[in-house]
Amino acid sequence: MQMKDIFLSICLSAMLSNYAHAETLYRWVDKDSKVHYGDKPAEDAIKAESKKFSAPAASDEDGLPYTVRKARQDFPVTLYVATNCGDFCIQARALLNMRGVPFVEKELRSKAEIDDFKTNTGGAKVPSLTIGRNFIEGFDARQWNGELDFAGYPKTAPYGSRQAQPAAIQPDSLAPAVK
């Protein structure tokens, strides 16, 4: 590819990204047989076609890149925490947020919730993680990263896609400890 072709490709990409928010994009050919794109065709356009953009799908509304939405669809992530897990829960949450992984956080507070967790997962430690059908007991950043890589989640959060941080978990003397 010549430098001129690369430059034209970059310019075309930049121009198309400027019009991505528009509902209609036009492609036309001028009298010199050059192709142009814009929000309205030139007066002297020889051949003009309109390109319609559909409204974003409902799943696009969260603003996540396609690869993250696909990973979330195929391998949903749930983080299990308890009121007494301290720094490990903070590190686990930070790892998921750093990678831009959309996740559901379930805080185990009552004895019934803890018993359900043990019955459904076979685990007894928090933080724990489910990625799709895989259950990972306890926090091990290397293992969690490996599983998230396999599921197709990004290694770092795409710009603007980090999940909001929930309030820090405060120790609750009434909540039973999960071991």
C-alpha positions as CSV (number, residue, x, y, z in Angstrom):
1,M,0.0,0.0,0.0
2,Q,1.3,3.4,-0.9
3,M,1.5,6.3,1.5
4,K,-1.2,8.1,-0.5
5,D,-3.6,5.1,-0.1
6,I,-3.0,5.0,3.6
7,F,-3.6,8.7,4.0
8,L,-6.8,8.4,2.0
9,S,-8.0,5.5,4.1
10,I,-7.3,7.4,7.3
11,C,-9.2,10.5,6.0
12,L,-12.1,8.4,4.9
13,S,-12.3,6.7,8.2
14,A,-12.2,10.0,10.0
15,M,-14.9,11.4,7.8
16,L,-17.2,8.4,8.2
17,S,-16.8,8.5,12.0
18,N,-17.9,12.2,11.9
19,Y,-21.1,11.1,10.2
20,A,-21.7,8.0,12.2
21,H,-24.2,9.9,14.4
22,A,-26.2,10.9,11.3
23,E,-29.2,8.9,10.3
24,T,-28.3,9.1,6.6
25,L,-25.0,9.1,4.8
26,Y,-24.7,9.7,1.1
27,R,-22.2,8.2,-1.3
28,W,-21.9,9.9,-4.7
29,V,-19.6,10.1,-7.7
30,D,-18.6,13.4,-9.3
31,K,-18.0,14.2,-12.9
32,D,-14.3,13.2,-12.5
33,S,-15.4,9.7,-11.3
34,K,-14.2,10.4,-7.8
35,V,-16.3,8.9,-4.9
36,H,-17.4,11.2,-2.1
37,Y,-19.3,10.6,1.2
38,G,-21.3,13.2,3.2
39,D,-24.6,14.1,4.9
40,K,-25.9,15.4,1.5
41,P,-24.8,14.8,-2.0
42,A,-23.2,17.6,-4.1
43,E,-25.5,19.5,-6.6
44,D,-23.5,18.2,-9.5
45,A,-23.3,14.5,-8.3
46,I,-23.6,12.1,-11.2
47,K,-24.6,9.1,-9.1
48,A,-25.8,9.3,-5.5
49,E,-26.9,6.6,-3.1
50,S,-28.2,7.0,0.4
51,K,-26.9,4.7,3.2
52,K,-29.3,4.5,6.1
53,F,-28.1,3.7,9.6
54,S,-30.5,1.8,11.8
55,A,-31.2,2.9,15.4
56,P,-28.9,1.2,17.9
57,A,-30.1,-2.1,19.2
58,A,-31.3,-2.2,22.7
59,S,-28.1,-4.1,23.8
60,D,-26.0,-1.2,22.3
61,E,-27.5,1.3,24.7
62,D,-25.0,0.5,27.5
63,G,-22.2,1.8,25.2
64,L,-20.1,-1.3,25.5
65,P,-18.0,-2.5,22.6
66,Y,-19.3,-5.5,20.7
67,T,-16.6,-7.8,22.0
68,V,-17.5,-7.0,25.6
69,R,-21.3,-7.4,24.9
70,K,-20.6,-10.7,23.2
71,A,-18.5,-12.0,26.2
72,R,-21.1,-10.8,28.6
73,Q,-23.8,-12.6,26.7
74,D,-21.8,-15.9,26.4
75,F,-20.0,-15.7,29.8
76,P,-21.9,-13.5,32.3
77,V,-19.8,-12.6,35.4
78,T,-21.0,-12.7,39.0
79,L,-18.8,-11.6,41.9
80,Y,-19.7,-13.0,45.3
81,V,-18.6,-11.0,48.3
82,A,-19.4,-10.8,52.0
83,T,-19.3,-8.0,54.5
84,N,-16.2,-9.4,56.1
85,C,-13.9,-10.1,53.2
86,G,-12.1,-6.8,53.2
87,D,-9.1,-6.2,50.9
88,F,-9.6,-9.3,48.9
89,C,-13.1,-8.1,47.8
90,I,-11.7,-4.7,47.0
91,Q,-8.9,-6.2,44.9
92,A,-11.4,-8.6,43.1
93,R,-13.7,-5.7,42.3
94,A,-10.8,-3.5,41.1
95,L,-9.5,-6.3,38.8
96,L,-12.9,-6.6,37.1
97,N,-13.3,-2.8,36.8
98,M,-9.8,-2.4,35.5
99,R,-10.6,-4.8,32.7
100,G,-13.9,-3.2,32.0
101,V,-15.8,-6.4,32.8
102,P,-19.5,-5.9,33.3
103,F,-20.5,-7.9,36.4
104,V,-23.2,-8.5,38.9
105,E,-22.1,-8.3,42.5
106,K,-23.9,-10.4,45.1
107,E,-23.2,-9.6,48.7
108,L,-23.8,-12.6,51.0
109,R,-25.3,-11.2,54.2
110,S,-27.7,-13.6,55.7
111,K,-27.2,-17.2,56.8
112,A,-29.8,-18.2,54.1
113,E,-27.8,-16.4,51.4
114,I,-24.6,-18.1,52.5
115,D,-26.2,-21.5,52.6
116,D,-27.6,-21.0,49.1
117,F,-24.2,-19.9,47.9
118,K,-22.5,-23.0,49.3
119,T,-25.3,-25.3,47.9
120,N,-25.3,-23.8,44.4
121,T,-21.6,-23.3,43.9
122,G,-20.0,-25.8,46.3
123,G,-17.8,-23.0,47.4
124,A,-17.2,-21.6,50.8
125,K,-14.8,-18.7,50.2
126,V,-15.3,-15.1,49.2
127,P,-14.6,-13.4,47.0
128,S,-15.6,-15.9,44.4
129,L,-16.5,-15.6,40.8
130,T,-18.6,-17.2,38.2
131,I,-17.7,-16.7,34.5
132,G,-20.5,-18.3,32.5
133,R,-20.7,-21.8,34.1
134,N,-17.2,-21.8,35.6
135,F,-16.9,-21.2,39.3
136,I,-13.7,-19.9,40.8
137,E,-13.4,-20.0,44.6
138,G,-11.3,-17.4,46.3
139,F,-9.4,-14.5,44.7
140,D,-6.4,-15.5,42.5
141,A,-5.7,-12.6,40.1
142,R,-3.8,-14.9,37.7
143,Q,-6.5,-17.5,37.5
144,W,-9.2,-14.9,37.2
145,N,-7.4,-13.1,34.4
146,G,-6.9,-16.4,32.5
147,E,-10.5,-17.3,32.7
148,L,-11.6,-13.8,31.7
149,D,-9.1,-13.9,28.7
150,F,-10.6,-17.2,27.7
151,A,-14.2,-15.8,27.9
152,G,-13.1,-12.9,25.5
153,Y,-13.1,-10.0,27.9
154,P,-10.6,-7.2,27.2
155,K,-7.4,-7.0,29.2
156,T,-8.0,-3.4,29.9
157,A,-11.2,-1.4,30.1
158,P,-12.1,0.4,26.8
159,Y,-12.4,4.1,27.4
160,G,-15.5,5.0,29.4
161,S,-16.6,1.4,30.0
162,R,-15.6,1.0,33.6
163,Q,-18.4,0.0,36.0
164,A,-19.2,2.4,38.8
165,Q,-17.6,1.4,42.1
166,P,-20.1,0.4,44.8
167,A,-19.6,1.8,48.3
168,A,-16.9,0.0,50.3
169,I,-18.1,-3.0,52.2
170,Q,-18.2,-2.1,55.9
171,P,-17.8,-4.9,58.4
172,D,-21.1,-5.8,59.9
173,S,-20.9,-7.5,63.3
174,L,-24.4,-9.1,62.7
175,A,-23.5,-10.8,59.5
176,P,-22.1,-14.4,59.8
177,A,-18.6,-14.9,58.5
178,V,-18.1,-16.9,55.4
179,K,-15.1,-19.2,55.5
